[in-house]
Amino acid sequence: MRNIYLDHAATTPMRQEAYEAMIPYLTETFGNPSSIHAFGRTVRKDLEDARERVANALNVHPREIYFTGGGTEADNMAVLGIAAKLQDKGKHIITSAIEHHAVLHTCEALARQGYSLTVLPVDKFGMVSPSELEKAIRSDTILVSIMQANNEVGTIQPIKELAAIAHEKGVLFHTDAVQTVGNIPLDIKGLGVDFLSASAHKLYGPKGVGLLYIRRGTKLASIAYGGAQEGSMRPGTENVAGIIGFARALELAITEQPETSQHLISLRDKLIKGLTALPDVSLNGHPQQRLPGNVNVSVERVEGESLILSLDMAGIAVSSGSACTSGSLEPSHVLMAMGLSHQRAHGSLRFTLGKSTTQEDIDYVLEVMPGIIERLRQMSPVQAKED
Amino acid sequence: MYSERVMDHFTNPRNVGVLEDANGVGEVGNMRCGDIMKLFIKVGEDEVIQDIKFQTFGCGAAIATSSMITEIVKGMTLTDAEQVSNRQVAEELDGLPPAKMHCSNLAADALKAAIANYRENSQG
């Protein structure tokens, strides 16, 4: 039985180096970094060392790094933190229709509390238009939050250009970079963003830890209370082992990024070519501005969950934007925002490749897909349009 | 997430396809929610379902419930078949995940639609 994991955008296996770095902090090096005694001081030193290594890898200042409980928490801290901090200046927030729910639902929660929200549309490739952003900015706009790359379709946004537009009008800019750190070249200073969220488990680190980059000179209101940790931005005893593992995984991800990307792009393009050569299978997302490991296709006349189940039985783990897998009655908001029909959205399939993915894995996927699609199409009452 | 019986019916669905000499056809669901079930029945003069086939666009639960209902009602009288509920179909499959009980558990509705269609046809 094959066991091929092609769901790296959901999570990645933790790498050995990160695991080994964590072990002491799960056992003998257990002190609370806030304690004054030797047990605490040792851990404090290692924690700050981890922060420094993360900052070096990202080419930012250590004091700009705030460790969090993951990507979602970092997004919440940025969006809610700015909204609270700048509410006297204005209550207008701009985001995009294809954000992760960590940003979108947070913005919607603010809208229910009396904030004004503009959700920018995207084109058929999932791209936000800089001119649309420019038009949307008002005198009371306090934050623009647009993700660097989409988790479902892999479209990479022109963040540098979008951030520049926001800054020209004096508006702060946040980007959710959960899918990009370690996957594409990242230059935070060059991008010019004020806030950036990242997550460890998407880059072969542990789950339950992430970071928020806060550019020096910008201030957020904290959204939780009860401790002075992380500059009071993220109160509570630090997830020391997680942070140590994150730092190790991040350093390695950034160092290896050029090589990893090259590997992923060649496999990605092979998979895209093979899948879209099948009848009535089309690519979703941008053909070029795309995450190295992302392949998202729609299979006409077949529903996504039944494709996932069939692939799972063949030993291949993937995901879909169909309603059945989103936990709601509606298919993926990302695919719908890109203008896909309900049928194509329900029939979407996402393959996200990783470091360990091989040519053989891709060959095997391409070998089993035609039979799986054919079997489900034979069951389907939706018929191909006659030419 | 799914029971073994659901996976069995998903993997080896019974009575798939179009019934060429059907005298009742029912279709329920829509593309918006991502489930469409079409049932074909061949009803004899004794009002017994002699043959039944299905076509389904949908998730594992949608396919399994379609398959299951064809097994349950084949050979039943229309009066008995009409009594079969969506809940009963789910029970025969050893249950469905809660989220699937509403959206993808429509097989009994499809059967009722097929029976109604048969009655319309036979009155004409």
Interface residues (C-beta under 8 A of the other chain):
Chain A: R301 V302 E303 G304 E305 S306 L309 M313 S322 A323 C324 G327 L329 E330 P331 S341 H342 Q343 H346 Q378 M379 S380 P381 V382
Chain B: Y2 M7 F10 T11 P13 V16 G17 E27 M31 R32 C33 G34 D35 I36 M37 K38 Q55 T56 F57 G58 C59 G60 A61 A62 I63 A99 K100 C103 S104
